[in-house]
Every structure is written in structure tokens, then in C-alpha cells.
């Protein structure tokens, strides 16, 4: 498994950079949904929960990207 740098308007960025942004966007949407339904009221430490959820989302994105990259 190897990733290559992404050319973003002439600037080469690490391949994990767009994955980090995508994970944050997904977390933002999930946080809005959870806040709307009041799910954070049942969580002991919301900040720690959000951090763990972010790591799970980011790890999932990296694994999916790696599996897609392996089949190309």
C-alpha cells in the first residue's frame, strides 16, 4: 500500500490531508444530527466521545482508500 502526493493547485499535499478534512466534515454532520436529537445528553464526556468518533471515522476512510487503491 502506497499513496502518492496530491497536486493541489501546484502545491503537493500529503494524501491524508483530504481524508482529514473529509473526516471532519462527516464528524460535523454527525455532531449536528446528535445535537438535534439530544444524544449528547446521555454521553459522559462529549469531547472525548467526539475525539474517539473522529479517529474511528478517519481510520475508516484511510482503510477504505487503501483497499480501493490496492484494487486499482
PQR file of N, CA, C, O and H, with PARSE charges and radii, in Angstrom:
ATOM      1  N   UNK A   1       0.847  -1.172   0.000 -0.4000 1.5000
ATOM      2  CA  UNK A   1       0.000   0.000   0.000 -0.0000 2.0000
ATOM      3  C   UNK A   1       0.887   1.227   0.000  0.5500 1.7000
ATOM      4  O   UNK A   1       1.735   1.403   0.876 -0.5500 1.4000
ATOM      5  N   UNK A   2       0.682   2.064  -0.985 -0.4000 1.5000
ATOM      6  CA  UNK A   2       1.414   3.323  -1.010 -0.0000 2.0000
ATOM      7  C   UNK A   2       0.502   4.387  -1.609  0.5500 1.7000
ATOM      8  O   UNK A   2      -0.254   4.130  -2.546 -0.5500 1.4000
ATOM      9  H   UNK A   2      -0.006   1.921  -1.696  0.4000 1.0000
ATOM     10  N   UNK A   3       0.590   5.552  -1.060 -0.4000 1.5000
ATOM     11  CA  UNK A   3      -0.167   6.677  -1.569 -0.0000 2.0000
ATOM     12  C   UNK A   3       0.818   7.659  -2.183  0.5500 1.7000
ATOM     13  O   UNK A   3       1.994   7.683  -1.821 -0.5500 1.4000
ATOM     14  H   UNK A   3       1.203   5.761  -0.299  0.4000 1.0000
ATOM     15  N   UNK A   4       0.336   8.459  -3.103 -0.4000 1.5000
ATOM     16  CA  UNK A   4       1.184   9.482  -3.716 -0.0000 2.0000
ATOM     17  C   UNK A   4       0.650  10.854  -3.308  0.5500 1.7000
ATOM     18  O   UNK A   4      -0.518  11.005  -2.948 -0.5500 1.4000
ATOM     19  H   UNK A   4      -0.619   8.440  -3.398  0.4000 1.0000
ATOM     20  N   UNK A   5       1.522  11.834  -3.373 -0.4000 1.5000
ATOM     21  CA  UNK A   5       1.114  13.189  -3.032 -0.0000 2.0000
ATOM     22  C   UNK A   5       0.065  13.686  -4.027  0.5500 1.7000
ATOM     23  O   UNK A   5       0.026  13.262  -5.182 -0.5500 1.4000
ATOM     24  H   UNK A   5       2.470  11.712  -3.665  0.4000 1.0000
ATOM     25  N   UNK A   6      -0.766  14.578  -3.556 -0.4000 1.5000
ATOM     26  CA  UNK A   6      -1.829  15.141  -4.383 -0.0000 2.0000
ATOM     27  C   UNK A   6      -1.430  16.555  -4.792  0.5500 1.7000
ATOM     28  O   UNK A   6      -1.061  17.381  -3.958 -0.5500 1.4000
ATOM     29  H   UNK A   6      -0.735  14.922  -2.618  0.4000 1.0000
ATOM     30  N   UNK A   7      -1.512  16.812  -6.093 -0.4000 1.5000
ATOM     31  CA  UNK A   7      -1.190  18.134  -6.610 -0.0000 2.0000
ATOM     32  C   UNK A   7      -2.420  19.024  -6.457  0.5500 1.7000
ATOM     33  O   UNK A   7      -3.405  18.863  -7.177 -0.5500 1.4000
ATOM     34  H   UNK A   7      -1.811  16.140  -6.771  0.4000 1.0000
ATOM     35  N   UNK A   8      -2.357  19.957  -5.521 -0.4000 1.5000
ATOM     36  CA  UNK A   8      -3.482  20.843  -5.244 -0.0000 2.0000
ATOM     37  C   UNK A   8      -3.068  22.263  -5.639  0.5500 1.7000
ATOM     38  O   UNK A   8      -2.452  22.981  -4.852 -0.5500 1.4000
ATOM     39  H   UNK A   8      -1.557  20.088  -4.936  0.4000 1.0000
ATOM     40  N   UNK A   9      -3.412  22.655  -6.856 -0.4000 1.5000
ATOM     41  CA  UNK A   9      -3.068  23.976  -7.388 -0.0000 2.0000
ATOM     42  C   UNK A   9      -1.560  24.226  -7.325  0.5500 1.7000
ATOM     43  O   UNK A   9      -1.122  25.319  -6.967 -0.5500 1.4000
ATOM     44  H   UNK A   9      -3.913  22.072  -7.496  0.4000 1.0000
ATOM     45  N   UNK A  10      -0.785  23.225  -7.670 -0.4000 1.5000
ATOM     46  CA  UNK A  10       0.656  23.380  -7.692 -0.0000 2.0000
ATOM     47  C   UNK A  10       1.356  23.091  -6.387  0.5500 1.7000
ATOM     48  O   UNK A  10       2.585  23.122  -6.321 -0.5500 1.4000
ATOM     49  H   UNK A  10      -1.141  22.337  -7.961  0.4000 1.0000
ATOM     50  N   UNK A  11       0.593  22.809  -5.346 -0.4000 1.5000
ATOM     51  CA  UNK A  11       1.173  22.500  -4.040 -0.0000 2.0000
ATOM     52  C   UNK A  11       0.922  21.023  -3.764  0.5500 1.7000
ATOM     53  O   UNK A  11      -0.214  20.549  -3.815 -0.5500 1.4000
ATOM     54  H   UNK A  11      -0.405  22.784  -5.400  0.4000 1.0000
ATOM     55  N   UNK A  12       1.990  20.314  -3.474 -0.4000 1.5000
ATOM     56  CA  UNK A  12       1.841  18.895  -3.181 -0.0000 2.0000
ATOM     57  C   UNK A  12       1.500  18.725  -1.695  0.5500 1.7000
ATOM     58  O   UNK A  12       2.218  19.199  -0.815 -0.5500 1.4000
ATOM     59  H   UNK A  12       2.912  20.699  -3.432  0.4000 1.0000
ATOM     60  N   UNK A  13       0.400  18.045  -1.450 -0.4000 1.5000
ATOM     61  CA  UNK A  13      -0.026  17.812  -0.063 -0.0000 2.0000
ATOM     62  C   UNK A  13      -0.023  16.312   0.196  0.5500 1.7000
ATOM     63  O   UNK A  13      -0.120  15.504  -0.728 -0.5500 1.4000
ATOM     64  H   UNK A  13      -0.183  17.660  -2.165  0.4000 1.0000
ATOM     65  N   UNK A  14       0.087  15.965   1.443 -0.4000 1.5000
ATOM     66  CA  UNK A  14       0.087  14.563   1.836 -0.0000 2.0000
ATOM     67  C   UNK A  14      -1.269  13.943   1.506  0.5500 1.7000
ATOM     68  O   UNK A  14      -2.293  14.621   1.589 -0.5500 1.4000
ATOM     69  H   UNK A  14       0.166  16.620   2.193  0.4000 1.0000
ATOM     70  N   UNK A  15      -1.287  12.683   1.138 -0.4000 1.5000
ATOM     71  CA  UNK A  15      -2.572  12.067   0.759 -0.0000 2.0000
ATOM     72  C   UNK A  15      -3.571  11.970   1.910  0.5500 1.7000
ATOM     73  O   UNK A  15      -4.766  11.791   1.676 -0.5500 1.4000
ATOM     74  H   UNK A  15      -0.455  12.132   1.071  0.4000 1.0000
ATOM     75  N   UNK A  16      -3.097  12.084   3.139 -0.4000 1.5000
ATOM     76  CA  UNK A  16      -4.036  12.002   4.256 -0.0000 2.0000
ATOM     77  C   UNK A  16      -4.737  13.338   4.505  0.5500 1.7000
ATOM     78  O   UNK A  16      -5.740  13.374   5.218 -0.5500 1.4000
ATOM     79  H   UNK A  16      -2.126  12.229   3.329  0.4000 1.0000
ATOM     80  N   UNK A  17      -4.235  14.432   3.936 -0.4000 1.5000
ATOM     81  CA  UNK A  17      -4.829  15.749   4.179 -0.0000 2.0000
ATOM     82  C   UNK A  17      -6.298  15.821   3.750  0.5500 1.7000
ATOM     83  O   UNK A  17      -7.127  16.278   4.537 -0.5500 1.4000
ATOM     84  H   UNK A  17      -3.421  14.403   3.357  0.4000 1.0000
ATOM     85  N   UNK A  18      -6.656  15.388   2.530 -0.4000 1.5000
ATOM     86  CA  UNK A  18      -8.092  15.425   2.189 -0.0000 2.0000
ATOM     87  C   UNK A  18      -8.913  14.458   3.025  0.5500 1.7000
ATOM     88  O   UNK A  18     -10.100  14.687   3.256 -0.5500 1.4000
ATOM     89  H   UNK A  18      -5.983  15.017   1.890  0.4000 1.0000
ATOM     90  N   UNK A  19      -8.288  13.376   3.481 -0.4000 1.5000
ATOM     91  CA  UNK A  19      -9.014  12.433   4.339 -0.0000 2.0000
ATOM     92  C   UNK A  19      -9.315  13.054   5.692  0.5500 1.7000
ATOM     93  O   UNK A  19     -10.371  12.808   6.275 -0.5500 1.4000
ATOM     94  H   UNK A  19      -7.324  13.189   3.294  0.4000 1.0000
ATOM     95  N   UNK A  20      -8.382  13.860   6.190 -0.4000 1.5000
ATOM     96  CA  UNK A  20      -8.602  14.545   7.469 -0.0000 2.0000
ATOM     97  C   UNK A  20      -9.758  15.521   7.345  0.5500 1.7000
ATOM     98  O   UNK A  20     -10.605  15.607   8.235 -0.5500 1.4000
ATOM     99  H   UNK A  20      -7.524  14.059   5.717  0.4000 1.0000
ATOM    100  N   UNK A  21      -9.792  16.253   6.244 -0.4000 1.5000
ATOM    101  CA  UNK A  21     -10.869  17.221   6.030 -0.0000 2.0000
ATOM    102  C   UNK A  21     -12.210  16.501   5.867  0.5500 1.7000
ATOM    103  O   UNK A  21     -13.223  16.931   6.418 -0.5500 1.4000
ATOM    104  H   UNK A  21      -9.104  16.182   5.521  0.4000 1.0000
ATOM    105  N   UNK A  22     -12.208  15.405   5.108 -0.4000 1.5000
ATOM    106  CA  UNK A  22     -13.444  14.647   4.903 -0.0000 2.0000
ATOM    107  C   UNK A  22     -13.951  14.062   6.223  0.5500 1.7000
ATOM    108  O   UNK A  22     -15.154  14.069   6.484 -0.5500 1.4000
ATOM    109  H   UNK A  22     -11.385  15.056   4.661  0.4000 1.0000
ATOM    110  N   UNK A  23     -13.041  13.560   7.049 -0.4000 1.5000
ATOM    111  CA  UNK A  23     -13.447  13.018   8.355 -0.0000 2.0000
ATOM    112  C   UNK A  23     -14.045  14.106   9.229  0.5500 1.7000
ATOM    113  O   UNK A  23     -15.007  13.859   9.956 -0.5500 1.4000
ATOM    114  H   UNK A  23     -12.064  13.555   6.836  0.4000 1.0000
ATOM    115  N   UNK A  24     -13.481  15.320   9.166 -0.4000 1.5000
ATOM    116  CA  UNK A  24     -14.031  16.415   9.962 -0.0000 2.0000
ATOM    117  C   UNK A  24     -15.417  16.810   9.467  0.5500 1.7000
ATOM    118  O   UNK A  24     -16.300  17.113  10.269 -0.5500 1.4000
ATOM    119  H   UNK A  24     -12.700  15.521   8.576  0.4000 1.0000
ATOM    120  N   UNK A  25     -15.612  16.808   8.156 -0.4000 1.5000
ATOM    121  CA  UNK A  25     -16.934  17.153   7.607 -0.0000 2.0000
ATOM    122  C   UNK A  25     -17.974  16.119   8.052  0.5500 1.7000
ATOM    123  O   UNK A  25     -19.083  16.474   8.451 -0.5500 1.4000
ATOM    124  H   UNK A  25     -14.895  16.561   7.505  0.4000 1.0000
ATOM    125  N   UNK A  26     -17.606  14.852   7.980 -0.4000 1.5000
ATOM    126  CA  UNK A  26     -18.526  13.797   8.421 -0.0000 2.0000
ATOM    127  C   UNK A  26     -18.811  13.934   9.908  0.5500 1.7000
ATOM    128  O   UNK A  26     -19.955  13.781  10.338 -0.5500 1.4000
ATOM    129  H   UNK A  26     -16.705  14.564   7.656  0.4000 1.0000
ATOM    130  N   UNK A  27     -17.778  14.221  10.700 -0.4000 1.5000
ATOM    131  CA  UNK A  27     -17.983  14.422  12.140 -0.0000 2.0000
ATOM    132  C   UNK A  27     -18.881  15.614  12.402  0.5500 1.7000
ATOM    133  O   UNK A  27     -19.726  15.567  13.296 -0.5500 1.4000
ATOM    134  H   UNK A  27     -16.850  14.344  10.350  0.4000 1.0000
ATOM    135  N   UNK A  28     -18.711  16.686  11.633 -0.4000 1.5000
ATOM    136  CA  UNK A  28     -19.541  17.878  11.802 -0.0000 2.0000
ATOM    137  C   UNK A  28     -21.013  17.548  11.563  0.5500 1.7000
ATOM    138  O   UNK A  28     -21.882  17.977  12.321 -0.5500 1.4000
ATOM    139  H   UNK A  28     -18.025  16.725  10.907  0.4000 1.0000
ATOM    140  N   UNK A  29     -21.284  16.786  10.509 -0.4000 1.5000
ATOM    141  CA  UNK A  29     -22.669  16.409  10.198 -0.0000 2.0000
ATOM    142  C   UNK A  29     -23.229  15.507  11.298  0.5500 1.7000
ATOM    143  O   UNK A  29     -24.359  15.698  11.747 -0.5500 1.4000
ATOM    144  H   UNK A  29     -20.578  16.437   9.893  0.4000 1.0000
ATOM    145  N   UNK A  30     -22.439  14.530  11.727 -0.4000 1.5000
ATOM    146  CA  UNK A  30     -22.909  13.634  12.796 -0.0000 2.0000
ATOM    147  C   UNK A  30     -23.134  14.386  14.097  0.5500 1.7000
ATOM    148  O   UNK A  30     -24.072  14.093  14.838 -0.5500 1.4000
ATOM    149  H   UNK A  30     -21.521  14.375  11.363  0.4000 1.0000
ATOM    150  N   UNK A  31     -22.259  15.369  14.376 -0.4000 1.5000
ATOM    151  CA  UNK A  31     -22.418  16.160  15.601 -0.0000 2.0000
ATOM    152  C   UNK A  31     -23.685  16.997  15.554  0.5500 1.7000
ATOM    153  O   UNK A  31     -24.366  17.152  16.568 -0.5500 1.4000
ATOM    154  H   UNK A  31     -21.497  15.607  13.774  0.4000 1.0000
ATOM    155  N   UNK A  32     -24.007  17.537  14.387 -0.4000 1.5000
ATOM    156  CA  UNK A  32     -25.241  18.317  14.249 -0.0000 2.0000
ATOM    157  C   UNK A  32     -26.469  17.422  14.431  0.5500 1.7000
ATOM    158  O   UNK A  32     -27.439  17.815  15.079 -0.5500 1.4000
ATOM    159  H   UNK A  32     -23.454  17.411  13.563  0.4000 1.0000
ATOM    160  N   UNK A  33     -26.421  16.225  13.859 -0.4000 1.5000
ATOM    161  CA  UNK A  33     -27.548  15.291  13.994 -0.0000 2.0000
ATOM    162  C   UNK A  33     -27.698  14.870  15.455  0.5500 1.7000
ATOM    163  O   UNK A  33     -28.806  14.849  15.990 -0.5500 1.4000
ATOM    164  H   UNK A  33     -25.633  15.905  13.332  0.4000 1.0000
ATOM    165  N   UNK A  34     -26.579  14.536  16.095 -0.4000 1.5000
ATOM    166  CA  UNK A  34     -26.637  14.114  17.501 -0.0000 2.0000
ATOM    167  C   UNK A  34     -27.106  15.245  18.401  0.5500 1.7000
ATOM    168  O   UNK A  34     -27.844  15.018  19.359 -0.5500 1.4000
ATOM    169  H   UNK A  34     -25.678  14.553  15.660  0.4000 1.0000
ATOM    170  N   UNK A  35     -26.678  16.462  18.094 -0.4000 1.5000
ATOM    171  CA  UNK A  35     -27.121  17.607  18.879 -0.0000 2.0000
ATOM    172  C   UNK A  35     -28.601  17.897  18.693  0.5500 1.7000
ATOM    173  O   UNK A  35     -29.280  18.321  19.628 -0.5500 1.4000
ATOM    174  H   UNK A  35     -26.078  16.647  17.316  0.4000 1.0000
ATOM    175  N   UNK A  36     -29.097  17.668  17.490 -0.4000 1.5000
ATOM    176  CA  UNK A  36     -30.516  17.910  17.212 -0.0000 2.0000
ATOM    177  C   UNK A  36     -31.405  16.945  17.997  0.5500 1.7000
ATOM    178  O   UNK A  36     -32.455  17.331  18.511 -0.5500 1.4000
ATOM    179  H   UNK A  36     -28.546  17.324  16.730  0.4000 1.0000
ATOM    180  N   UNK A  37     -30.974  15.702  18.081 -0.4000 1.5000
ATOM    181  CA  UNK A  37     -31.787  14.702  18.775 -0.0000 2.0000
ATOM    182  C   UNK A  37     -31.430  14.574  20.262  0.5500 1.7000
ATOM    183  O   UNK A  37     -32.067  13.802  20.979 -0.5500 1.4000
ATOM    184  H   UNK A  37     -30.121  15.389  17.664  0.4000 1.0000
ATOM    185  N   UNK A  38     -30.435  15.310  20.730 -0.4000 1.5000
ATOM    186  CA  UNK A  38     -30.086  15.302  22.144 -0.0000 2.0000
ATOM    187  C   UNK A  38     -29.339  14.071  22.591  0.5500 1.7000
ATOM    188  O   UNK A  38     -29.422  13.682  23.756 -0.5500 1.4000
ATOM    189  H   UNK A  38     -29.918  15.937  20.148  0.4000 1.0000
ATOM    190  N   UNK A  39     -28.603  13.445  21.676 -0.4000 1.5000
ATOM    191  CA  UNK A  39     -27.877  12.220  22.030 -0.0000 2.0000
ATOM    192  C   UNK A  39     -26.677  12.508  22.928  0.5500 1.7000
ATOM    193  O   UNK A  39     -26.211  11.624  23.646 -0.5500 1.4000
ATOM    194  H   UNK A  39     -28.536  13.761  20.730  0.4000 1.0000
ATOM    195  N   UNK A  40     -26.179  13.741  22.888 -0.4000 1.5000
ATOM    196  CA  UNK A  40     -25.015  14.054  23.716 -0.0000 2.0000
ATOM    197  C   UNK A  40     -25.377  14.167  25.194  0.5500 1.7000
ATOM    198  O   UNK A  40     -24.484  14.205  26.040 -0.5500 1.4000
ATOM    199  H   UNK A  40     -26.558  14.459  22.304  0.4000 1.0000
ATOM    200  N   UNK A  41     -26.659  14.222  25.519 -0.4000 1.5000
ATOM    201  CA  UNK A  41     -27.068  14.288  26.918 -0.0000 2.0000
ATOM    202  C   UNK A  41     -26.783  12.981  27.642  0.5500 1.7000
ATOM    203  O   UNK A  41     -26.604  12.978  28.860 -0.5500 1.4000
ATOM    204  H   UNK A  41     -27.384  14.190  24.832  0.4000 1.0000
ATOM    205  N   UNK A  42     -26.739  11.878  26.919 -0.4000 1.5000
ATOM    206  CA  UNK A  42     -26.526  10.573  27.525 -0.0000 2.0000
ATOM    207  C   UNK A  42     -25.046  10.177  27.553  0.5500 1.7000
ATOM    208  O   UNK A  42     -24.701   9.103  28.047 -0.5500 1.4000
ATOM    209  H   UNK A  42     -26.885  11.880  25.930  0.4000 1.0000
ATOM    210  N   UNK A  43     -24.173  11.041  27.024 -0.4000 1.5000
ATOM    211  CA  UNK A  43     -22.747  10.710  26.951 -0.0000 2.0000
ATOM    212  C   UNK A  43     -22.033  11.377  28.108  0.5500 1.7000
ATOM    213  O   UNK A  43     -22.253  12.552  28.402 -0.5500 1.4000
ATOM    214  H   UNK A  43     -24.453  11.913  26.623  0.4000 1.0000
ATOM    215  N   UNK A  44     -21.166  10.604  28.767 -0.4000 1.5000
ATOM    216  CA  UNK A  44     -20.481  11.101  29.952 -0.0000 2.0000
ATOM    217  C   UNK A  44     -19.524  12.255  29.630  0.5500 1.7000
ATOM    218  O   UNK A  44     -19.535  13.280  30.312 -0.5500 1.4000
ATOM    219  H   UNK A  44     -20.986   9.649  28.529  0.4000 1.0000
ATOM    220  N   UNK A  45     -18.700  12.089  28.593 -0.4000 1.5000
ATOM    221  CA  UNK A  45     -17.708  13.107  28.236 -0.0000 2.0000
ATOM    222  C   UNK A  45     -17.823  13.380  26.730  0.5500 1.7000
ATOM    223  O   UNK A  45     -17.174  12.696  25.939 -0.5500 1.4000
ATOM    224  H   UNK A  45     -18.691  11.257  28.039  0.4000 1.0000
ATOM    225  N   UNK A  46     -18.629  14.359  26.319 -0.4000 1.5000
ATOM    226  CA  UNK A  46     -18.870  14.576  24.887 -0.0000 2.0000
ATOM    227  C   UNK A  46     -17.606  14.874  24.090  0.5500 1.7000
ATOM    228  O   UNK A  46     -17.484  14.422  22.952 -0.5500 1.4000
ATOM    229  H   UNK A  46     -19.156  14.915  26.962  0.4000 1.0000
ATOM    230  N   UNK A  47     -16.664  15.621  24.658 -0.4000 1.5000
ATOM    231  CA  UNK A  47     -15.441  15.936  23.931 -0.0000 2.0000
ATOM    232  C   UNK A  47     -14.608  14.701  23.641  0.5500 1.7000
ATOM    233  O   UNK A  47     -14.082  14.536  22.540 -0.5500 1.4000
ATOM    234  H   UNK A  47     -16.763  15.988  25.583  0.4000 1.0000
ATOM    235  N   UNK A  48     -14.495  13.841  24.633 -0.4000 1.5000
ATOM    236  CA  UNK A  48     -13.753  12.600  24.453 -0.0000 2.0000
ATOM    237  C   UNK A  48     -14.464  11.687  23.458  0.5500 1.7000
ATOM    238  O   UNK A  48     -13.822  11.011  22.654 -0.5500 1.4000
ATOM    239  H   UNK A  48     -14.922  13.975  25.527  0.4000 1.0000
ATOM    240  N   UNK A  49     -15.788  11.675  23.521 -0.4000 1.5000
ATOM    241  CA  UNK A  49     -16.568  10.876  22.573 -0.0000 2.0000
ATOM    242  C   UNK A  49     -16.376  11.381  21.142  0.5500 1.7000
ATOM    243  O   UNK A  49     -16.209  10.586  20.217 -0.5500 1.4000
ATOM    244  H   UNK A  49     -16.309  12.224  24.174  0.4000 1.0000
ATOM    245  N   UNK A  50     -16.399  12.706  20.965 -0.4000 1.5000
ATOM    246  CA  UNK A  50     -16.203  13.263  19.621 -0.0000 2.0000
ATOM    247  C   UNK A  50     -14.814  12.949  19.085  0.5500 1.7000
ATOM    248  O   UNK A  50     -14.661  12.644  17.902 -0.5500 1.4000
ATOM    249  H   UNK A  50     -16.535  13.351  21.717  0.4000 1.0000
ATOM    250  N   UNK A  51     -13.802  13.020  19.942 -0.4000 1.5000
ATOM    251  CA  UNK A  51     -12.444  12.701  19.508 -0.0000 2.0000
ATOM    252  C   UNK A  51     -12.339  11.237  19.090  0.5500 1.7000
ATOM    253  O   UNK A  51     -11.736  10.925  18.063 -0.5500 1.4000
ATOM    254  H   UNK A  51     -13.926  13.268  20.903  0.4000 1.0000
ATOM    255  N   UNK A  52     -12.918  10.348  19.874 -0.4000 1.5000
ATOM    256  CA  UNK A  52     -12.895   8.924  19.531 -0.0000 2.0000
ATOM    257  C   UNK A  52     -13.666   8.667  18.243  0.5500 1.7000
ATOM    258  O   UNK A  52     -13.237   7.874  17.405 -0.5500 1.4000
ATOM    259  H   UNK A  52     -13.408  10.601  20.709  0.4000 1.0000
ATOM    260  N   UNK A  53     -14.800   9.334  18.086 -0.4000 1.5000
ATOM    261  CA  UNK A  53     -15.589   9.182  16.867 -0.0000 2.0000
ATOM    262  C   UNK A  53     -14.821   9.688  15.650  0.5500 1.7000
ATOM    263  O   UNK A  53     -14.882   9.087  14.577 -0.5500 1.4000
ATOM    264  H   UNK A  53     -15.149   9.978  18.767  0.4000 1.0000
ATOM    265  N   UNK A  54     -14.093  10.803  15.820 -0.4000 1.5000
ATOM    266  CA  UNK A  54     -13.280  11.341  14.729 -0.0000 2.0000
ATOM    267  C   UNK A  54     -12.195  10.345  14.323  0.5500 1.7000
ATOM    268  O   UNK A  54     -11.962  10.133  13.133 -0.5500 1.4000
ATOM    269  H   UNK A  54     -14.043  11.291  16.692  0.4000 1.0000
ATOM    270  N   UNK A  55     -11.541   9.744  15.293 -0.4000 1.5000
ATOM    271  CA  UNK A  55     -10.499   8.765  14.977 -0.0000 2.0000
ATOM    272  C   UNK A  55     -11.084   7.547  14.273  0.5500 1.7000
ATOM    273  O   UNK A  55     -10.459   7.008  13.360 -0.5500 1.4000
ATOM    274  H   UNK A  55     -11.731   9.916  16.259  0.4000 1.0000
ATOM    275  N   UNK A  56     -12.248   7.114  14.672 -0.4000 1.5000
ATOM    276  CA  UNK A  56     -12.892   5.974  14.019 -0.0000 2.0000
ATOM    277  C   UNK A  56     -13.245   6.320  12.574  0.5500 1.7000
ATOM    278  O   UNK A  56     -13.026   5.515  11.669 -0.5500 1.4000
ATOM    279  H   UNK A  56     -12.755   7.552  15.414  0.4000 1.0000
ATOM    280  N   UNK A  57     -13.787   7.509  12.360 -0.4000 1.5000
ATOM    281  CA  UNK A  57     -14.153   7.936  11.004 -0.0000 2.0000
ATOM    282  C   UNK A  57     -12.910   8.054  10.135  0.5500 1.7000
ATOM    283  O   UNK A  57     -12.897   7.571   9.003 -0.5500 1.4000
ATOM    284  H   UNK A  57     -13.965   8.163  13.096  0.4000 1.0000
ATOM    285  N   UNK A  58     -11.856   8.697  10.661 -0.4000 1.5000
ATOM    286  CA  UNK A  58     -10.620   8.869   9.891 -0.0000 2.0000
ATOM    287  C   UNK A  58      -9.983   7.519   9.577  0.5500 1.7000
ATOM    288  O   UNK A  58      -9.515   7.303   8.459 -0.5500 1.4000
ATOM    289  H   UNK A  58     -11.867   9.088  11.581  0.4000 1.0000
ATOM    290  N   UNK A  59      -9.959   6.623  10.532 -0.4000 1.5000
ATOM    291  CA  UNK A  59      -9.393   5.293  10.294 -0.0000 2.0000
ATOM    292  C   UNK A  59     -10.183   4.541   9.234  0.5500 1.7000
ATOM    293  O   UNK A  59      -9.605   3.856   8.390 -0.5500 1.4000
ATOM    294  H   UNK A  59     -10.339   6.798  11.440  0.4000 1.0000
ATOM    295  N   UNK A  60     -11.491   4.670   9.277 -0.4000 1.5000
ATOM    296  CA  UNK A  60     -12.327   4.000   8.282 -0.0000 2.0000
ATOM    297  C   UNK A  60     -12.068   4.544   6.884  0.5500 1.7000
ATOM    298  O   UNK A  60     -11.984   3.784   5.919 -0.5500 1.4000
ATOM    299  H   UNK A  60     -11.961   5.227   9.962  0.4000 1.0000
ATOM    300  N   UNK A  61     -11.942   5.855   6.782 -0.4000 1.5000
ATOM    301  CA  UNK A  61     -11.668   6.468   5.475 -0.0000 2.0000
ATOM    302  C   UNK A  61     -10.325   6.007   4.937  0.5500 1.7000
ATOM    303  O   UNK A  61     -10.206   5.693   3.753 -0.5500 1.4000
ATOM    304  H   UNK A  61     -12.010   6.472   7.566  0.4000 1.0000
ATOM    305  N   UNK A  62      -9.319   5.964   5.787 -0.4000 1.5000
ATOM    306  CA  UNK A  62      -7.987   5.526   5.349 -0.0000 2.0000
ATOM    307  C   UNK A  62      -8.023   4.066   4.911  0.5500 1.7000
ATOM    308  O   UNK A  62      -7.411   3.710   3.904 -0.5500 1.4000
ATOM    309  H   UNK A  62      -9.415   6.220   6.749  0.4000 1.0000
ATOM    310  N   UNK A  63      -8.723   3.228   5.643 -0.4000 1.5000
ATOM    311  CA  UNK A  63      -8.798   1.816   5.267 -0.0000 2.0000
ATOM    312  C   UNK A  63      -9.555   1.622   3.955  0.5500 1.7000
ATOM    313  O   UNK A  63      -9.152   0.810   3.122 -0.5500 1.4000
ATOM    314  H   UNK A  63      -9.220   3.517   6.461  0.4000 1.0000
ATOM    315  N   UNK A  64     -10.634   2.352   3.769 -0.4000 1.5000
ATOM    316  CA  UNK A  64     -11.387   2.244   2.513 -0.0000 2.0000
ATOM    317  C   UNK A  64     -10.542   2.753   1.351  0.5500 1.7000
ATOM    318  O   UNK A  64     -10.522   2.135   0.286 -0.5500 1.4000
ATOM    319  H   UNK A  64     -10.961   3.011   4.445  0.4000 1.0000
ATOM    320  N   UNK A  65      -9.847   3.867   1.541 -0.4000 1.5000
ATOM    321  CA  UNK A  65      -8.984   4.397   0.484 -0.0000 2.0000
ATOM    322  C   UNK A  65      -7.855   3.425   0.165  0.5500 1.7000
ATOM    323  O   UNK A  65      -7.489   3.266  -1.000 -0.5500 1.4000
ATOM    324  H   UNK A  65      -9.863   4.369   2.406  0.4000 1.0000
ATOM    325  N   UNK A  66      -7.309   2.784   1.168 -0.4000 1.5000
ATOM    326  CA  UNK A  66      -6.232   1.818   0.935 -0.0000 2.0000
ATOM    327  C   UNK A  66      -6.741   0.605   0.181  0.5500 1.7000
ATOM    328  O   UNK A  66      -6.054   0.087  -0.700 -0.5500 1.4000
ATOM    329  H   UNK A  66      -7.606   2.914   2.114  0.4000 1.0000
ATOM    330  N   UNK A  67      -7.934   0.149   0.516 -0.4000 1.5000
ATOM    331  CA  UNK A  67      -8.471  -1.015  -0.188 -0.0000 2.0000
ATOM    332  C   UNK A  67      -8.846  -0.659  -1.630  0.5500 1.7000
ATOM    333  O   UNK A  67      -8.664  -1.472  -2.536 -0.5500 1.4000
ATOM    334  H   UNK A  67      -8.492   0.570   1.231  0.4000 1.0000
ATOM    335  N   UNK A  68      -9.364   0.544  -1.843 -0.4000 1.5000
ATOM    336  CA  UNK A  68      -9.667   0.977  -3.205 -0.0000 2.0000
ATOM    337  C   UNK A  68      -8.388   1.171  -4.011  0.5500 1.7000
ATOM    338  O   UNK A  68      -8.345   0.858  -5.201 -0.5500 1.4000
ATOM    339  H   UNK A  68      -9.512   1.205  -1.107  0.4000 1.0000
ATOM    340  N   UNK A  69      -7.342   1.690  -3.356 -0.4000 1.5000
ATOM    341  CA  UNK A  69      -6.073   1.914  -4.033 -0.0000 2.0000
ATOM    342  C   UNK A  69      -5.400   0.587  -4.378  0.5500 1.7000
ATOM    343  O   UNK A  69      -4.685   0.504  -5.376 -0.5500 1.4000
ATOM    344  H   UNK A  69      -7.378   1.945  -2.390  0.4000 1.0000
ATOM    345  N   UNK A  70      -5.617  -0.439  -3.577 -0.4000 1.5000
ATOM    346  CA  UNK A  70      -4.998  -1.739  -3.820 -0.0000 2.0000
ATOM    347  C   UNK A  70      -5.614  -2.423  -5.033  0.5500 1.7000
ATOM    348  O   UNK A  70      -4.940  -3.185  -5.726 -0.5500 1.4000
ATOM    349  H   UNK A  70      -6.199  -0.371  -2.767  0.4000 1.0000
ATOM    350  N   UNK A  71      -6.885  -2.156  -5.291 -0.4000 1.5000
ATOM    351  CA  UNK A  71      -7.569  -2.803  -6.409 -0.0000 2.0000
ATOM    352  C   UNK A  71      -7.367  -2.076  -7.726  0.5500 1.7000
ATOM    353  O   UNK A  71      -7.718  -2.608  -8.780 -0.5500 1.4000
ATOM    354  H   UNK A  71      -7.432  -1.537  -4.727  0.4000 1.0000
ATOM    355  N   UNK A  72      -6.807  -0.865  -7.691 -0.4000 1.5000
ATOM    356  CA  UNK A  72      -6.605  -0.097  -8.936 -0.0000 2.0000
ATOM    357  C   UNK A  72      -5.346  -0.553  -9.623  0.5500 1.7000
ATOM    358  O   UNK A  72      -4.998  -0.033 -10.684 -0.5500 1.4000
ATOM    359  H   UNK A  72      -6.521  -0.434  -6.835  0.4000 1.0000
TER
END
